[in-house]
Amino acid sequence: MQTVIRHRKPLSIFKEKLQSGNVTLGFLGGSITDAAPGHNWPEAVVAWLVDAYADVRFKVENAGIGATGSDLAVFRAKRDILDRGCDLVFVEYAVNDYFEPNSKRARSREGLIRRLLSEGIEVVLVYTYLQEMYEDMAAGRVPDSIAEFERIAEHYGIGSVWMGLHAFDEVRRGFMKWEEWLPDGLHPTLRGSLSYAQSVIRYLEKELSIEVSKSSGSSPLPAPLEPLAWETVERLSFDEVQGSGPWTIRRSSNSCWIDQLLTTSAVGAKLEFAFTGRGLAMAFDFGKTSSEFRYRVDGGEWQLSGRDRPNWCPDRGWYRLFLIADELPDGPHRCEVEVVHGNREGCTGTRFDLAFIGEIR
């Protein structure tokens, strides 16, 4: 059933923080949420809150990054949300997770949600739009990427706002022209972002008008829907990585979201490290000038990374996660990595800029 707004558990912690006079808002998502354009939907939502609650000091932690999904967000949550003391977090990944395998996005999404909820953070799920959703929405259906998020929302009692449906309906009713909303079928204009924000503001208006009893703290989380959800993840220190070849650890000059990079441009340079858990992921400052790499776990067969480079891919600067595995036997493992040129279309360089190594436990 197509519904723009779904109220589930009340935002009792958020209301208490408003009464205390200090609130930290968090945003996670892709380019539609990213603060860089300066006009995306979080701007109007924050402006409404600041106007409606003039005596409250709002801090905003917009951790949206273009072309990233919930898989990277799981590993970013501690640095960019938990450690920033966020009270309420809006999560927007229905679009950027759209082309991921169902099993992977189920694990990364629920892992992210559980990490946030376990820290006493309240969450609102928001769903935007991309052109591949058109046929489902025009026929009154809910696209799979959104329906799967709604299953998580029901399980954990999380409110949700289908911003894309609100805007879609505005177009159908003649309140907004399509080109005023999404000239490229994905990224909203200022007018489109305002439409998205209006649906979130409507959700908040009702939520904040409801009288609720004082929060007694966070309740124990229910059992996960997905047994292999990425709830427990850790980053491996570069100090624990052995390398052969010309490797350096340097500060990132390309992204405020990356603290350090383990980097080389030498084909044949190698890394080796031990890790613990059932899964392994590596994140990169990636682009057309990036190398590929081959890897193996526990002495197994060598695998080639072989990442795609869409037309919009920059030379560098795409903060991108690469999943090695997430169904290994739980326990200690060892991984070997070797830089290769990646002789394929769109690969124009040999940069290997590793942002972090992530363990899934």
C-alpha positions as CSV (number, residue, x, y, z in Angstrom):
1,M,0.0,0.0,0.0
2,Q,1.3,3.4,-1.0
3,T,1.4,5.8,2.0
4,V,3.6,8.8,2.4
5,I,3.8,9.0,6.2
6,R,3.8,6.2,8.7
7,H,3.9,6.9,12.4
8,R,5.0,4.1,14.6
9,K,6.7,4.6,18.0
10,P,6.6,8.3,19.2
11,L,9.8,10.3,19.2
12,S,9.9,10.5,23.0
13,I,13.7,11.0,23.3
14,F,13.7,13.7,20.6
15,K,10.9,15.6,22.5
16,E,12.8,15.4,25.7
17,K,15.9,16.8,24.0
18,L,13.8,19.7,22.6
19,Q,12.6,20.5,26.1
20,S,16.2,20.4,27.4
21,G,17.1,23.1,24.8
22,N,19.9,21.2,23.0
23,V,19.4,18.8,20.1
24,T,21.8,17.1,17.7
25,L,20.3,16.1,14.4
26,G,22.0,13.5,12.2
27,F,21.5,12.7,8.5
28,L,22.8,9.7,6.6
29,G,22.2,9.3,2.9
30,G,23.6,9.9,-0.6
31,S,23.7,12.9,-2.9
32,I,20.1,13.7,-2.3
33,T,20.8,14.3,1.4
34,D,24.4,15.5,1.1
35,A,24.9,19.0,2.5
36,A,27.3,20.1,-0.2
37,P,24.7,21.4,-2.7
38,G,23.3,23.7,0.0
39,H,19.7,23.2,-1.1
40,N,18.9,19.6,-0.3
41,W,15.9,18.6,1.8
42,P,17.7,18.6,5.2
43,E,18.2,22.4,4.9
44,A,14.4,23.2,4.9
45,V,13.7,20.6,7.6
46,V,16.4,22.2,9.9
47,A,15.1,25.7,9.0
48,W,11.6,24.7,10.0
49,L,12.8,23.3,13.4
50,V,14.9,26.3,14.1
51,D,11.9,28.6,13.4
52,A,9.5,26.4,15.4
53,Y,11.8,26.0,18.4
54,A,13.6,29.3,18.6
55,D,14.9,28.6,22.1
56,V,16.6,25.4,21.2
57,R,20.2,25.1,20.2
58,F,20.4,22.7,17.2
59,K,23.6,21.0,16.1
60,V,23.5,19.4,12.7
61,E,25.6,16.5,11.7
62,N,24.8,15.9,8.0
63,A,26.9,12.9,7.1
64,G,25.4,12.3,3.7
65,I,27.8,11.5,0.9
66,G,27.0,11.2,-2.7
67,A,27.1,7.8,-4.4
68,T,27.3,5.9,-1.1
69,G,24.9,3.4,0.5
70,S,24.1,1.7,3.7
71,D,27.1,-0.7,3.4
72,L,29.6,2.2,3.8
73,A,27.3,3.9,6.4
74,V,27.6,0.9,8.8
75,F,31.3,1.4,9.0
76,R,30.9,5.2,9.2
77,A,28.3,5.3,11.9
78,K,30.6,5.5,14.9
79,R,32.8,8.3,13.6
80,D,30.2,10.4,11.9
81,I,27.1,9.8,14.0
82,L,27.6,8.0,17.3
83,D,30.7,9.9,18.3
84,R,28.9,13.2,17.5
85,G,26.1,12.6,20.0
86,C,23.2,12.6,17.6
87,D,19.7,12.3,19.2
88,L,17.6,11.8,16.0
89,V,19.0,10.5,12.7
90,F,17.3,10.5,9.3
91,V,18.4,7.6,7.1
92,E,18.0,7.9,3.3
93,Y,19.3,4.9,1.3
94,A,16.4,3.5,-0.7
95,V,17.9,5.0,-3.8
96,N,21.6,4.2,-3.4
97,D,20.9,0.7,-2.3
98,Y,18.5,0.1,-5.1
99,F,20.9,-1.9,-7.4
100,E,22.6,-3.9,-4.5
101,P,21.7,-7.6,-4.1
102,N,18.7,-8.0,-1.8
103,S,20.7,-10.1,0.7
104,K,23.5,-7.6,1.0
105,R,21.3,-4.6,1.5
106,A,19.2,-6.4,4.0
107,R,22.3,-7.1,6.1
108,S,23.8,-3.7,5.8
109,R,20.6,-1.8,6.4
110,E,19.5,-3.7,9.5
111,G,23.1,-3.7,10.8
112,L,23.1,0.1,10.5
113,I,19.7,0.5,12.2
114,R,20.6,-1.8,15.1
115,R,23.9,0.2,15.6
116,L,21.9,3.4,15.9
117,L,19.1,2.1,18.1
118,S,21.4,0.3,20.4
119,E,23.0,3.6,21.3
120,G,19.6,5.2,22.2
121,I,19.3,7.1,19.0
122,E,15.9,7.6,17.5
123,V,15.7,7.0,13.7
124,V,13.4,8.1,10.9
125,L,13.6,6.4,7.6
126,V,13.1,8.5,4.5
127,Y,12.7,7.3,0.9
128,T,13.5,9.4,-2.2
129,Y,13.1,8.5,-5.9
130,L,15.0,7.3,-8.9
131,Q,13.6,6.8,-12.4
132,E,13.7,3.0,-12.1
133,M,10.9,3.3,-9.5
134,Y,8.5,4.9,-12.0
135,E,6.6,1.9,-13.2
136,D,6.0,0.5,-9.7
137,M,4.8,3.8,-8.3
138,A,2.6,4.7,-11.3
139,A,0.9,1.3,-10.9
140,G,0.4,1.8,-7.1
141,R,3.1,-0.6,-6.1
142,V,5.9,-0.2,-3.6
143,P,9.3,-0.7,-5.1
144,D,11.3,-3.5,-3.5
145,S,14.0,-1.3,-2.1
146,I,11.4,0.7,-0.1
147,A,9.2,-2.3,0.8
148,E,12.3,-4.0,2.4
149,F,13.0,-0.9,4.4
150,E,9.4,-0.8,5.6
151,R,9.8,-4.4,6.8
152,I,12.7,-3.2,9.0
153,A,10.7,-0.2,10.1
154,E,7.7,-2.3,11.2
155,H,10.0,-4.7,13.1
156,Y,11.7,-1.9,15.1
157,G,8.8,0.5,15.3
158,I,10.5,3.2,13.3
159,G,8.6,6.1,11.6
160,S,9.0,6.6,7.9
161,V,8.4,9.2,5.2
162,W,8.1,8.4,1.5
163,M,9.3,11.7,0.3
164,G,9.5,10.5,-3.3
165,L,5.8,9.5,-3.3
166,H,4.9,13.0,-1.9
167,A,6.7,14.7,-4.8
168,F,5.3,12.1,-7.3
169,D,1.8,13.0,-6.1
170,E,2.5,16.7,-6.4
171,V,3.4,16.2,-10.1
172,R,0.3,14.0,-10.7
173,R,-1.9,16.7,-9.1
174,G,-0.3,19.5,-11.1
175,F,1.3,21.3,-8.1
176,M,4.8,20.8,-9.5
177,K,6.2,20.2,-13.0
178,W,8.4,17.1,-13.5
179,E,11.3,19.3,-14.6
180,E,10.9,21.4,-11.5
181,W,11.4,18.2,-9.4
182,L,13.9,16.0,-11.1
183,P,15.5,17.2,-14.4
184,D,17.8,14.2,-14.5
185,G,15.4,11.7,-12.9
186,L,17.4,11.5,-9.7
187,H,18.7,14.7,-8.2
188,P,16.0,17.2,-7.1
189,T,16.1,20.9,-7.8
190,L,15.6,23.4,-5.0
191,R,11.8,23.1,-5.7
192,G,12.0,19.3,-5.6
193,S,14.1,19.3,-2.3
194,L,11.4,21.6,-0.8
195,S,8.7,19.1,-1.7
196,Y,10.7,16.3,0.0
197,A,11.2,18.5,3.1
198,Q,7.5,19.4,3.3
199,S,6.6,15.7,3.8
200,V,9.2,15.3,6.6
201,I,8.0,18.5,8.2
202,R,4.4,17.2,8.1
203,Y,5.6,14.0,9.8
204,L,7.4,16.0,12.5
205,E,4.4,18.3,13.1
206,K,2.2,15.4,14.0
207,E,4.9,13.6,16.0
208,L,5.7,16.7,18.1
209,S,2.0,17.5,18.7
210,I,1.4,14.1,20.4
211,E,1.7,14.0,24.2
212,V,3.9,11.2,25.3
213,S,5.1,10.0,28.7
214,K,8.7,10.6,29.7
215,S,11.1,8.2,28.1
216,S,12.3,5.4,30.4
217,G,15.4,4.8,28.2
218,S,15.9,2.5,25.2
219,S,14.2,-0.9,25.2
220,P,16.1,-4.1,24.4
221,L,16.2,-4.6,20.6
222,P,14.2,-7.5,19.2
223,A,16.0,-10.3,17.5
224,P,17.3,-9.3,14.0
225,L,15.2,-10.1,11.0
226,E,18.4,-11.0,9.1
227,P,20.7,-13.3,11.2
228,L,23.8,-12.0,9.3
229,A,23.0,-8.3,9.8
230,W,26.2,-6.2,10.0
231,E,25.5,-5.0,13.5
232,T,29.0,-5.5,14.9
233,V,31.8,-4.0,12.8
234,E,35.3,-2.7,13.6
235,R,38.0,-0.9,11.7
236,L,41.4,-2.5,11.6
237,S,44.3,-0.2,12.4
238,F,46.8,0.4,9.6
239,D,49.5,-0.4,12.1
240,E,48.4,-4.0,12.0
241,V,48.9,-4.2,8.2
242,Q,52.2,-5.5,6.7
243,G,53.2,-4.2,3.3
244,S,55.8,-4.9,0.7
245,G,56.5,-2.1,-1.8
246,P,56.4,1.7,-1.6
247,W,53.5,2.3,0.8
248,T,52.7,5.4,2.8
249,I,50.1,6.5,5.3
250,R,49.0,10.0,4.6
251,R,46.2,12.4,5.5
252,S,43.4,12.6,3.0
253,S,43.4,15.8,1.0
254,N,40.3,14.8,-1.0
255,S,37.6,14.1,1.5
256,C,36.7,15.3,5.0
257,W,35.1,11.9,5.7
258,I,38.4,10.1,5.4
259,D,41.0,10.5,8.1
260,Q,44.0,8.7,6.6
261,L,44.8,6.7,3.5
262,L,47.2,3.8,3.1
263,T,48.4,4.5,-0.4
264,T,50.7,3.4,-3.3
265,S,50.7,3.7,-7.0
266,A,53.1,0.8,-7.6
267,V,51.7,-2.2,-9.5
268,G,52.7,-5.4,-7.6
269,A,52.8,-3.7,-4.2
270,K,51.3,-6.1,-1.6
271,L,49.5,-6.0,1.8
272,E,48.9,-8.7,4.3
273,F,46.9,-8.6,7.5
274,A,45.0,-10.7,10.0
275,F,41.4,-10.1,10.8
276,T,38.7,-11.6,13.1
277,G,35.0,-12.3,12.4
278,R,32.9,-13.6,9.5
279,G,33.4,-10.8,7.0
280,L,35.8,-8.3,5.6
281,A,35.3,-5.1,3.6
282,M,37.7,-2.4,2.3
283,A,36.9,1.2,1.6
284,F,38.7,3.4,-0.9
285,D,39.1,6.9,-2.2
286,F,38.1,5.6,-5.7
287,G,37.9,6.9,-9.2
288,K,39.0,6.4,-12.8
289,T,42.7,6.7,-11.8
290,S,42.4,3.9,-9.3
291,S,44.1,0.6,-9.7
292,E,42.4,-2.7,-9.3
293,F,43.7,-5.4,-6.9
294,R,43.6,-9.1,-6.5
295,Y,43.0,-10.7,-3.1
296,R,42.7,-14.0,-1.3
297,V,41.5,-15.0,2.2
298,D,43.2,-17.9,4.1
299,G,45.3,-18.9,1.2
300,G,42.3,-19.6,-1.1
301,E,41.9,-18.8,-4.8
302,W,43.0,-15.3,-6.0
303,Q,40.0,-13.0,-6.8
304,L,40.1,-9.8,-8.9
305,S,38.3,-6.7,-7.6
306,G,37.1,-5.6,-11.1
307,R,35.0,-2.5,-10.0
308,D,32.8,-0.7,-12.5
309,R,33.5,3.0,-13.5
310,P,30.3,4.7,-14.6
311,N,30.5,7.7,-16.9
312,W,30.0,10.0,-14.0
313,C,32.8,8.4,-12.0
314,P,35.4,11.1,-11.1
315,D,39.2,10.6,-11.4
316,R,39.2,10.2,-7.6
317,G,37.1,11.2,-4.7
318,W,34.3,8.5,-4.7
319,Y,34.3,7.1,-1.1
320,R,33.5,3.5,-2.1
321,L,33.2,0.2,-0.2
322,F,34.3,-3.1,-1.6
323,L,32.9,-6.2,0.2
324,I,35.4,-9.1,0.3
325,A,33.1,-11.6,2.1
326,D,30.5,-11.7,4.9
327,E,29.8,-15.4,5.3
328,L,33.2,-16.8,6.4
329,P,33.5,-19.1,9.4
330,D,33.5,-16.8,12.5
331,G,37.0,-16.6,13.8
332,P,40.6,-15.5,12.8
333,H,41.5,-15.1,9.2
334,R,44.3,-13.8,7.0
335,C,44.0,-11.7,3.8
336,E,46.5,-11.0,1.1
337,V,46.2,-8.1,-1.4
338,E,48.2,-7.2,-4.5
339,V,47.8,-4.1,-6.6
340,V,47.2,-4.6,-10.3
341,H,46.7,-2.1,-13.1
342,G,43.2,-3.2,-14.0
343,N,43.5,-3.3,-17.7
344,R,39.9,-2.5,-18.5
345,E,37.8,0.3,-19.9
346,G,37.7,3.4,-17.8
347,C,40.8,2.5,-15.7
348,T,43.3,5.2,-16.4
349,G,45.7,4.9,-13.4
350,T,47.3,2.9,-10.7
351,R,46.3,4.8,-7.5
352,F,45.5,2.5,-4.6
353,D,44.1,4.7,-1.8
354,L,42.8,2.6,1.0
355,A,40.5,4.5,3.5
356,F,40.0,1.6,5.9
357,I,39.8,-2.1,6.4
358,G,36.5,-3.2,8.1
359,E,35.8,-6.4,10.0
360,I,32.3,-7.8,10.2
361,R,31.7,-9.8,13.3
